[in-house]
Amino acid sequence: MSTPAGLPAPEATTSFSAPGVGQEEMSHRQILEAMTGLLAGLFTAMLSSTIVSTALPTIIGDLHGTQRQYTWVITASLLATTVSTPIWGKLSDLFSKKLLVQLSLVVFVAGSIAAGMSRSVGFLIACRVVQGLGMGGLTALTQSIMGAMIAPRQRGRYAGYMGAVMAVATVSGPLLGGVIVDSSLGWRWTFYVCIPLAIIALFVLQATLHITTPRRTPSIDYLGAALIAVTASLPLLWVTFAGNDFPWWSAQTLWYLGGTLVALALTVVVELRAVEPIIPIRLLKNVTTGLVVVASAAVGVAMFGGTTFLTQYFQISRDYSPTRAGLLTIPLMGALLLSSTLGGQVVSRTGRWKGIIVGGAVFLVAGTAWLAQIDHRTPMWQIGVAMAFMGFGIGAMMQNLVLAVQNSVDVSNIGAASATIAFFRTLGGAIGVSVLGAVLANNVRDSIVTGLAALGPKAAAAARSGSGTGTLDIRHMPGPVADIVRAGYGDATGHIFLISAGFAVVALLAVLFVREVPLRTTVSIAAATATTEAATEVTAGSASG
């Protein structure tokens, strides 16, 4: 803040409001202090999520679950995150961001504790929904708070820090999860281990994050929130049940798809008329924003949909322990860490972001296309290189796509804008996991049926009845049957990455047509306009003088 002449400078403090016109931008030290607790909370939630990824094959096996239930343990969390992200984002524009981020962390921890006590897959899925609600808050609020504190030109630097924290949590999570599962603690501790970290994060948030939200009259779009939930849920439910409980082309399919279209139309109408819409539809009229939304959704399919099944491939198809499966994900996560950190630094120094995003899309296409070639015999070094390519692409694109949209909106709408991009990215991930999981399950089933039929009449009868084709508890299968199941999973994994590669191509095409706008150096658009006008007046005055 400016100090009147003759008065002593005030002591440094970390209590401040989001900068706007006439307000001083926060210093680097102040931003780091404010971000400490924020990143601590995000690290805890990310670590808790990634720990489970390595343990999930063991969890589903112990709870006697199926491949379809395996998929829904992931999809349920992503769907809850998808639906809740724009709601948290809009609330962050209306209420205390600090209180909301603490609340979302508490919700996430509550879901984790309940998940650790699960005795059935159904209850575990319900707990994952609660976890997803909390994760949606952390995802939206982290972006919203950063957007309220930091000008777009400098935001790439701090987004790199956030990407680094997410990458470290993503790398260490599978490793820690594998160690816990292989130890005497058991898989339930993959949910419990983050409780102390969450408590620490809450205290750090209380001590370090002091940011105020401009007072506005709250107007909550409850109808819009309900319609968004319905619109996002119906297609995922259809993909899950079609082909198993009813044919793909059937009356049930018509009802699901018709209901989705009706809900989507009603959502658009309601959001256009709402005073404080959950998803600001008008923002999507901007060509840049629309293309970024398409790219974010496509990246979500490749990121969540593809990576979800990698640890399953390592453990089921290649028969690696959970610990080794976690170690084998290092090329992907290490590359993501490197590209997100270095990419953020480059964007902050140059103010240019399109080249980084396009380069990331090229790496993403190359990585997913390479992984589309794998089967149960592919050399591990080839898989590692392909995963590194994929990690470079995701790290370069994920945060910078959000930055491109944040640069086009004012700080008063930063929460809704950030959450909208996160919404479509997570929605793409949820759809990707659901679709790719269905494709994987169908391919594995067909492969197992063919393999069992080749073993003899008794095995063929078991295949026709479905016995042995749905469970993931391979440890208790006879040797020849286990070999067939492992080969089926290995060969089917390449098919799902082929689909991911198609979506990566869509992301590449979308970012190629995005028009790059130089990053402004102020948090507020109004402040940027005022700065530009002042510079123009100074220039005009110098010329006239």
KOLFI-677764 format. One record per residue: residue in one letter; y, z, x of N, C-alpha, C in turn. Coordinates in steps of 0.2 Angstrom, whole numbers, plus 2048, in hexadecimal, padded with zeros to 3 digits. Layout:
AYZXYZXYZX...
REM end
This chain:
M7FA800804800800800806800804S80C7FD8028127FD806815804806T81880680B81C80D80C82380C80CP82780F80882E80F80883181180FA83680E81183980F81883B817818G83A81A81E83C82181F83682681DL83182481982C82881782682881BP82282D81C81C82C82081782881CA81382582080D82181D80882681AP8068248148018288117FA828815E7F682D8147EF82D8177EB828814A7E68268197E18218167DD824811T7DC82080C7D78228077D381C804T7CD81E8017C98197FF7C98187F7S7CE81B7F47CF81A7ED7D48157ECF7D28107E97D780A7E87D58067E2S7D98027DF7D77FD7DA7D77F67DCA7D47F27D87D37EB7DA7DA7E87DCP7DB7E57E17E17E27E37E37DD7DEG7EA7DC7DC7EC7D77D87F37D47DBV7F77D27D77FE7D07D98027D67DBG8057D57E18097DA7E38057E07E6Q7FF7E07E67FB7E57E97F87E37F0E7F77E87F57F57E67FC7EE7E57FBE7EB7E17FF7E47E08007E17E6804M7DB7E78027D77ED8067D67EB80DS7D67F08117D47EF8187CD7EE819H7CB7EB81F7C37EB8217C07F1820R7C37F78237C07FD8237BF80081CQ7C47FF8187C48018117BE7FD80DI7BE7F780E7B87F380B7B17F580DL7B17F78137AA7F98167A8800813E7AD8048127AC80B80F7AA80A808A7AD8068057AC8057FD7A58027FDM7A37FD80179D7FA8017977FE803T79880380679280780978D809804G79080D7FF78C80F7F978980A7F5L78D8047F478B7FF7F07857FB7F3L7857FA7FA7807F77FD77A7FC7FEA77B8027FE7758077FE7718077F8G7758067F27728067EC76E7FF7EBL7717FA7ED76E7F37ED7677F37F1F7687F67F77627F67FC75C7FA7F8T75E8007F57598047F27558007EDA7597FC7E87567F97E37527F37E6M7557EF7EB7517E97ED74B7EB7F1L74B7F17F57457F37F87407F57F3S7427F97EE73D7FB7E97397F57E6S73D7EF7E573A7E97E27367E67E6T7387E57ED7347E17F172D7E57F4I72E7EC7F47287EF7F57227EE7F0V7247ED7EA71F7EC7E571C7E57E6S71F7E07E971D7D97E97167D97EDT7167DD7F27107DD7F670A7E17F3A70C7E67F07077EA7EC7047E77E6L7087E27E37067E07DC6FF7DE7DCP6FC7DA7E06F57D87DF6F07DE7DFT6F27E37E36EE7E97E36EF7EC7DCI6F57ED7DA6F67F07D46F37ED7CEI6F37E67CD6F07E37C86E97E37C8G6E67E37CE6DF7E47CF6DC7EB7CDD6E07F07CE6DE7F77CD6DF7F87C5L6E47F57C26E57F67BB6E17F17B7H6DD7ED7BA6D97E87B76DD7E37B3G6E27E07B66E77DB7B36E47D47B4T6E87CF7B16E67C87B26EC7C57B6Q6EB7BE7B76F07BA7BA6F67BA7B6R6F57B97AF6FB7B97AB6FF7BF7ABQ6FB7C57AB6FF7CB7AB7027CC7B2Y6FF7CA7B77037CA7BE70A7C77BDT70A7C17BA7107BD7B97157C17B5W7137C47B07177C87AC71A7CE7AFV7167D17B37197D77B77207D57BAI7207CF7BD7267CC7C072B7C97BBT7287C67B772D7C27B27307C77ADA72D7CD7AC7307D27A77367D57ABS7367D67B173B7D97B57417D47B6L73F7CE7B77447C87B87487C77B1L7447C77AC7477C67A574C7CB7A3A74A7D17A574F7D77A37557D67A8T7547D57AE75A7D47B275E7CE7B0T75B7C87AE75F7C37AB7637C57A5V7607C87A07637C979A7697CF79BS7687D37A076D7D97A17727D77A5T7717D27AA7767D17AF77D7CF7ACP77D7CA7A77847C97A57877CF7A1I7837D379E7857D879A7897DD79FW7857DF7A47887E47A978E7E17ACG78E7DA7AD7947D77B079A7D77ACK7997D67A579F7D77A17A17DE7A0L79C7E37A079E7EA7A07A27EC7A6S7A17E97AC7A57EA7B27AC7E87B1D7AD7E37AD7B47E17AC7B87E67A7L7B47EA7A47B77EE79F7B77F67A1F7B27F87A47B17FF7A67B18007ADS7B08077AF7AF8097B67A98057B9K7AB8017BE7A67FE7C27A18037C6K7A48087C87A180E7CC79C8117C8L79E8137C27998177BD7948127BBL79580C7BA7908077B878B8067BDV78D8057C47888047C978480A7CAQ7868107C97828167CA77D8167C4L7808147BE77B8147B877580F7B9S77780A7BB7728057BC76D8077C2L76F80B7C776A80D7CC7668127C9V7688177C476481C7C175F8197BCV7618137B975C8107B475780D7B8F75880A7BE7538077C274E80C7C5V7518127C774D8177CA74881A7C4A74B81B7BE74781D7B97418187B7G7428127B773D80D7B673880D7BCS73A80E7C273580F7C87318157C7I73381A7C572F8207C472A81F7BFA72C81D7B972781B7B47228167B6A7248117BA71F80C7BC71A80F7C1G71C8147C57178177C971281B7C5M71381D7BF70E8217BB70A81C7B6S70B8167B77078117B37008117B3R6FD8117AD6F68117AC6F380B7A9S6F78067A86F58007A56FB7FB7A7V6F97F47A76FD7EF7A87037EE7A3G7017F079D7067EF79870C7F4799F70A7FA79B70F7FF79C7137FE7A2L7107FB7A77137F97AD7197F47ACI7177EF7A771B7E97A67227EC7A2A7217F179E7267F579A72B7F879FC7287FB7A472C7FF7A97307FA7AER72D7F47AF7307EF7B37367EC7AFV7367EC7A873C7EA7A47427EF7A6V7407F67A67457FB7A77487FA7AEQ7437F87B37467F77BA74A7F17BAG7497EC7B674D7E67B67547E77B3L7547EB7AE75B7ED7AB75F7F07B1G75C7F57B57607F87BA7627F37BFM75D7EE7C175F7E97C67647E47C4G7647E37BD7697DE7BB7707E17BCG7717E87BB7777EB7BC7797EB7C4L7747ED7C87767ED7CF7787E67D2T7747E07CF7767DA7D177D7D87CFA77E7D97C87857D77C678B7DB7C9L78A7E17C978F7E67CB7917E57D3T78C7E47D778D7E37DE7927DD7DFQ7907D77DC7947D17DC79B7D37D9S79B7D67D37A27D77D07A67DC7D4I7A47E17D77A87E67DB7AA7E27E1M7A67DE7E57A87DA7EA7AE7D57E9G7AD7D27E37B27CD7E17B97D17DFA7B87D77DD7BF7DB7DB7C27DD7E1M7BF7DE7E77C27E17ED7C47DC7F2I7C07D67F27C17D27F87C37CB7F6A7C87C87FA7CA7C17F87C47BC7FAP7C47B77F67BE7B27F87BE7B07FFR7C37AF8027C37AC8097BF7B180EQ7C07B880D7BD7BD8117B67BF80ER7B57BD8077AF7BF8047A87BD807G7A87B780A7A27B580D7A07B9813R7A47BC8167A27C181C79F7C7819Y7A17CA81379E7D08107987CE80CA7987C88097927C580678C7C580BG78E7C38117897C28167867C9818Y78A7CF8187887D58187837D7813M7857D580D7817D780777A7D3807G77B7CC8097757C980A7707CC810A7737CE81576F7D181A76C7D8818V76F7DC81476C7E28117667E080CM7677DB8087627D880475C7D5808A75E7D280D7587CF8117547D5815V7587DA8177547DF81B7507E3816A7527E481074E7E780A7487E3808T7497DC8087447D880673F7D780CV7417D781273C7D78187387DE818S73C7E38187387EA8197347EC813G7367E980D7337EB80772B7E9807P72A7E38087237E180871F7E580EL7227E681371E7E981971D7F0817L7227F48147217FB81271C7FB80CG71C7F68087187F68027117F5805G7107F18097097F080C7067F680FV70A7F98137087FF817706805812I70A80680C70980B807702809804V7018038026FB8017FE6F5802803D6F68008096F080180E6EF808810S6F480D80F6F38148116F081880BS6EF81E80C6EC8238076F1824801L6F78228026FC8247FD6FA8207F6G6F881A7F76F78167F16FD8127EEW6FC80D7EA7018097E870680C7E4R7058127E070A8157DC7108177E0W70F8197E771581B7EB7198157EDT71780F7EB71C8097EC72280A7E7F72180D7E272680F7DD72A8157DEY72681A7E17298217E272D8217E8V72C81D7ED72F81E7F473681D7F4C7398197EF7408187EF74481D7ECI7418227E97458277E574A82B7EAP74882E7F074C8317F475282C7F6L7518267F87568217FA75B8207F4A7588207EE75D81F7E87628257E7I75F82B7E87638317E87698317EDI76782F7F376C82F7F977182A7F7A76F8247F477381F7F27788217EDL7768257E877B8277E378082C7E6F77E8307EB7838347EE7888307F2V78582B7F678A8277FA78F8237F6L78C8217F079081D7EB7968227E9Q7948287E779982C7E579F82E7EAA79D82E7F07A18307F57A582A7F8T7A38247F87A681E7FB7A98197F7L7A68187F17A98137EC7AE8167E7H7B58147E97BA8167E47BE8107E3I7BC80D7DD7C08077DB7C18077D3T7C78067D17C98077CA7C98007C7T7C88007C07C87FA7BC7CE7FA7B8P7D27F47B87D87F47B47D67F67ACR7DA7FA7A97D97FC7A27D97F679ER7D47F579A7D47F07957D07F378FT7D27F07897CF7F27837C87EF782P7C37F47827BC7F17827BA7ED77CS7B77E877D7B57E47777AE7E1779I7A87E57777A27E377979F7DE775D79C7D97787997D37747927D5773Y7907D976E7897DB76C7857D576AL7887D17657847CC7627837C6768G7877C576C7867C17727807C3776A7807CA77877B7CC77C7747CC779A7747CD77276D7CC76F76B7C576FL7707C076E76E7B976E76C7B7774I76F7B977A76D7B77807667BA782A7647C078075E7C27817597BE77DV75A7BC7777557B87737547B1777T75A7AE77975A7A777B7567A7782A7577AC7867537AD78D74C7AE78CS74A7B27877437B578673F7B0783L7417AC77E73C7A877A7397A277EP73C79F78373979A78773479D78CL7357A378E7317A679372A7A878FL72B7AB7897257AD7857217A6783W7257A178272179B78071D798786V72079878C71C79679271679B793T7177A17927117A679370B7A578EF70D7A47887077A378370579C782A70979778370779078270178F787G6FC78B7846F67897886F178E789N6F27947866ED79A7866EC79C77FD6F179F77C6F17A17756F279C770F6F57967726F679076D6F778A771P6F678476F6F677E7736FE77D774W6FF77977A70677877C709774776W70676F77370976B76E70676E767S70A77276470877675E70E77875AA70C77B75471277E750715784753Q71178875771478D75A71978B760T71878676371C783768723781765L72277E75F72877B75B72C78175AW72978775772D78D75573179075BY72D79076173079376773678F769L73578976A73A78476D740783768G73E78376174378275C74878975CG74478E75C74879575C74D795762T74A79376874E79376E75578F76DL75478976B75A78576A75F788765V75C78B75F76178E75A76479475DA76179876176479E76476979B769L76779676D76C79377277379176FA77278D76977878B76677C791763L77979676077C79C75E78079F763T77C7A076977F7A376F7867A0771V78679977178C79577379179776EV79079676879579776379879E763V7947A37647967AA76479A7AC76AE7987A977079B7AA7767A27A7777L7A37A17737A979E7737AE7A176FR7AC7A576A7B07A97667B17B0767A7AD7B376C7AE7BA76D7B47BB771V7B77C17707BD7C37747BB7C477BE7B67C877C7B37C97837AC7C7784P7AB7C07847A47BD7847A07C078AI7997C17897957C378E7947BD794I7947B77917947B179679A7AD794P79F7AD7987A57A97977A37A2797I7A279F7917A07987917A5793793R7AC7957927B17917957B179079CL7AE7957A07AE7947A77A978E7A9L7A478D7A579F7887A67A27817A5K7A87807A27AB77A7A17AE7777A8N7AF77B7AD7B17797B37AB7767B6V7AC7707B97A676C7BC7A37707C2T7A77737C67A47777CC7A077C7C9T7A27807C479E7867C27987837BFG79877E7BB79277B7B778D7797BDL78F7757C278B7737C77887797CBV78C77E7CC7897847CF7847887CBV7857887C478078B7C077A7877C0V77A7817C077477D7C177077E7C8A77477E7CD7717807D476E7877D4S77278C7D176F7927D17697937CDA7687907C87627907C475C78D7C8A75E7887CB7587847CF7567887D5V75B78C7D875A7907DE7567967DBG7577987D575379E7D374C79C7D2V74B7967CF7447947CE7407947D5A7437917DA7407917E17407977E4M74579C7E37457A27E77407A77E4F7417A87DD73C7AD7DA7357AA7D8G7357A47D672F7A17D472B7A07D9G72D79D7DF72979C7E57277A27E9T72C7A67EA72A7AC7EF7267B17EBT7267B17E57227B67E171B7B67E3F7187AF7E37117AE7E470F7AE7EBL7137AE7F07117AE7F770D7B47F9T70F7BA7F870B7C07FA7047C07F6Q7047BD7F06FE7BC7EC6F97B77F0Y6FC7B27F26F87AD7F66F57B07FCF6F97B48006F77B78066F17BC805Q6F27C08006ED7C57FF6E77C27FBI6E87BE7F66E27BC7F26DE7B67F6S6E27B17F76DF7AA7FA6DD7AB801R6E17AF8056E07AF80D6DD7B680ED6DC7BA80A6D97C180B6DC7C5810Y6E37C58106E67CA8156E87D0811S6E87D58156EA7DC8126F17DC810P6F37E180C6FA7E18096FF7E180FT6FD7E58147027E681A7037DF81ER6FE7DC81F6FE7D58227027D081EA7017D18177047CC81370C7CD813G70E7D48147157D58157187D281BL7147D38217167D08277177C9827L7127C58237127BE8237197BB81FT71C7C081B7227BE8187287BE81CI7287C082372D7C18277317BB828P72E7B58297317AF82B7367AD825L7347AE81F7387AD81973E7B1819M73D7B88197427BD8197477BD81FG7447BC8257487BC82B74D7B682BA74B7B082974F7AA8287547AB823L7537AF81D7587B081875D7B581BL75B7BA81F7607BE8227647BB826L7627B682B7667B383076B7AE82CS7687AA82776D7A58247727A8820S7707AE81C7757B181877B7B481CT7797B782277E7BB8267827B682AL77F7B182D7837AC8317877A882CG7847A68277887A182278E7A581FG78D7AB81E7937AF81B7997AF821Q7977B082779C7B082C7A07AA82DV79C7A482C79F79D82D7A379C827V7A179E8217A679D81B7AC7A181CS7AC7A781E7B27AB81F7B77A8824R7B47A582A7B87A382F7BB79C82DT7B879882A7BA7918297BD790822G7BB79481D7BD7938167B978E812R7B478B8167B17858137AA788811W7A778680B7A178880979C783807K79E77D806799778803794776808G79677580E79177381378C778814I78D77E81478878381478378380FI78678280878278180377D77B803V78077580477C76F80577777080AG77977281077477381576E778813G77077D80F76B78280D76677E808A76977A8037657767FE760772802V76276F80775E76A80B75876E80EF75977481175477881374F77B80EL75277C80874E77E802749779800V74C77380074776D7FE74276C803A74376C80973E76B80F73977180EG73B77780E73777D80E73277D808T73477C80273077B7FC72B7757FCA72E7707FE72A76A7FF72476B804W72576E80972077080E71B77480BL71D77A80871977E80571577B7FFA7177767FC7137727F770D76F7FAQ70C76F80170676C804701771805I7027778046FD77C8076F777D802D6F277F8056EC7818016E8787805H6E27888036DF78E8066DD78E80DR6DE7888106DD7878176E378681CT6E97858196EE78381D6F0788823P6F17858296F378A82E6F978E82DM6F879582F6FE79982D704798830W70479483670B79383A70F78E835Q70B78983270E78482E712788828I70E78D82571179081F717794822G71679782871C79B82A72279782BV72279182E72778D82F72A78A828A72678982472978781D72C78C81AM72A79281A72D79881773479981AA73479882173B799824740794822F73E78E82174278981E74578B817M74078E81374279080D74779680DG74679A81274A7A081275179E815F75279981975879781B75C794815G75879081175C78D80B75E792806I75A79780575C79C8007627A0802G7617A28097677A780B76D7A380CA76D79D80D77479980D777798807M7737978017757957FB77779B7F6M7737A07F67737A57F177A7A87F0Q77D7AB7F57837AF7F57897AA7F5N7887A47F878E7A07F878F79C7F2L78A79B7EE78A7987E778F79D7E3V78D7A37E37927A87DF7997A87E2L79A7A77E87A07A77EB7A47A17E9A7A179B7E87A47957E67A77967DFV7A479A7DA7A679B7D47AC7A07D3Q7AB7A67D77AF7AB7D87B67A97DAN7B67A47DE7BC7A17E17C179D7DBS7BD79C7D67C17987D07C379C7CBV7C27A37CB7C47A77C57C87AD7C8D7CC7B07C37D07B67C57CC7BC7C6V7CF7C17C97CB7C87CA7C97CB7C3S7CD7CA7BE7CC7CD7B77C57CA7B4N7C37C47B67BD7C27B47B77C17B9I7B87C57BF7B47C47C47AD7C67C2G7AC7CC7BE7A67CF7BD7A27CA7B8A7A57C77B37A27C27AF7A07BC7B2A7A47B97B77A37B37BA79D7B47BFS79D7BA7C37987BB7C87917BC7C4A7917C07BE78B7C17BB7887BB7B8T78D7B67B678A7B07B37867AC7B8I7887AC7BE7847A87C377E7AC7C4A77E7B27C57787B67C67737B67C0F7767B57BA7727B57B476E7AE7B4F7717A97B676E7A27B67697A27BCR76A7A57C17667A57C77607A97C5T7617AF7C275B7B37C07577B07BBL75B7AD7B67577A97B07537A47B3G7557A07B875179B7BB74B79E7BFG74C7A47C27467A87C57417AA7C0A7447AD7BA73F7AF7B573B7A97B2I73F7A37B173B79D7AE73679B7B4G73979B7BA7347997BF72E79D7C0V72F7A37C07297A77C17247A67BBS7277A67B57237A57AF71F79E7AFV7237997B07207927B071B7917B6L71D7937BC7197927C27137977C1G71479D7BE70E7A17BD70979E7B8A70B79B7B37077987AE7037927B1V70778E7B57047887B96FE78B7BEL7007907C16FB7937C66F57957C3A6F67997BD6F079C7B96EC7967B7N6EF7917B46EB78B7B16E77887B7N6EA7877BC6E77837C26E17877C5V6E378E7C66DE7927C86D87937C4R6D97937BD6D37937B86CF78D7B9D6D27877B96CF7817B96CA7817C0S6CD7837C56CA7837CB6C47877CCI6C578D7C96BF7927C96BA7907C4V6BC78D7BE6B778B7BA6B27857BDT6B67807C16B277B7C46AE77E7CAG6B07837CD6AC7867D36A678A7D0L6A778E7CB6A27927C869C78D7C5A69F7887C269A7837BF6957807C5A69877F7CB69477D7D068F7827D3L6907887D168B78D7D468578D7D0G68578B7CA67F78B7C668078D7BFP67B78C7BB67B78D7B367E7947B1K67C7997B567F7A07B36877A07B4A68879E7BA68F79E7BC6937997B7A6917947B569478F7B16957937AAA6907967A869179A7A169679F7A2A6977A37A869C7A77A96A37A47A9A6A379E7AC6AA79A7AC6AC7987A5R6A77967A16A979479A6AB79A796S6A87A07976AA7A67936B17A9796G6B37A779C6B97A979F6B87AF7A3S6B27B27A46B07B77A86B17B67AFG6B57BA7B36B67B97BA6BC7B47BBT6BF7B17B66C47AC7B76CB7AF7B6G6CC7B57B46D37B87B36D47BE7B7T6D07C27B96D17C87BD6D37C77C4L6D77CB7C66D97CB7CD6D67D07D2D6D17D37CF6CD7D87D36C77D57D6I6C97D17DC6C57CD7E06C07D17E4R6C27D77E56BE7DC7E96B77DD7E6H6B67DD7E06B07DE7DD6AC7D87DAM6AE7D27DD6AB7CC7DB6A57CB7E0P6A07C77DE69B7C57E369E7C07E8G69C7C07EE69E7BC7F36A07B57F1P69B7B17EF69C7AA7ED6A27A97E8V6A27AE7E36A77AD7DE6AE7AF7E1A6AE7B47E56B57B67E86B77B07ECD6B37AC7F06B57A67F46B87A17EFI6B57A07EA6B879B7E56BE79D7E2V6BF7A37E16C67A67DE6CB7A57E4R6CA7A77EA6CE7A67EF6D179F7F0A6CC79B7F06CD7947F16D27917ECG6D07937E56D47917E06DB7937E0Y6DC7997E26E379C7E36E77987E8G6E37977EE6E77947F46E978D7F2D6E47897EF6E67827ED6EB7817E8A6EB7867E36F07867DD6F77887E0T6F878B7E56FE78E7E77037887E9G7007837EC70477D7EE7077797E8H7037797E37067767DD70C7797DAI70C7807DA7127837D87187827DCF7177817E371D7807E771F7797E7L71B7747E471D76D7E372276D7DDI7217727D87267727D372C7757D5S72C77A7DA73277E7DC7367797E0A7327747E473676F7E873A76A7E3G7377697DD73B7657D97417687D6F74176F7D57477727D374C7737D9A7497737E074E7737E575176D7E6V74E7677E47527617E57577617DFV7567647DA75C7647D57627687D7A76076E7DB7657727DE76976E7E3L76676A7E77697667EC76E7617E9L76B75D7E47707587E077675B7DDA7757617DA77A7657D77807677DCV77E76A7E278376C7E77867667EAL7837607EB78675A7EE78C7587EAF78C7597E37927577DF79775C7DEV7967627E179B7677E07A17667E4R7A77667E17AD7657E57AF76C7E8E7B076B7EF7B27717F27B97737F2V7BB7797F07C277B7EF7C27817F5P7C77807F97C87857FF7C978C7FCL7C67917FF7C67987FD7CD79B7FDR7CF79E7F87D67A17F87D57A77FCT7DB7AA7FF7DB7B08037DE7B67FFT7DE7B67F97E07BC7F57DA7BD7EFV7DA7C37ED7D57C57E87D77C27E1S7DD7C27E07E07C07D97E27B97DAI7E17B57D57E37AE7D47EB7AE7D3A7ED7B37CF7F47B47CE7F87B57D5A7F57B97D97F87BB7E07F87B57E4A7F27B17E47F27AB7E87F87A67E6T7F97A57DF7FE7A17DC8057A37DFA8067AA7DE80C7AD7E080D7AC7E8T8087AC7EC8097AB7F380B7A47F4T80779F7F18097987F28107977F0E8127997EA8197987E881E79B7EDA81D7A17F08217A47F482279F7FBA81C79D7FD81C799803820792802T81F7907FC82278A7FA82A78B7FAE82C7907F78337927F78367937FEV83279680283479780983579080DT83078C80C83078580F83678180CA83778280683D77E803844781805G84478880684A78B80984C789810S84678881484778681B84977F81BA84777B817849774817850773815S85277781085977680E85E779813G85C77E81686078181B86177D821
REM end
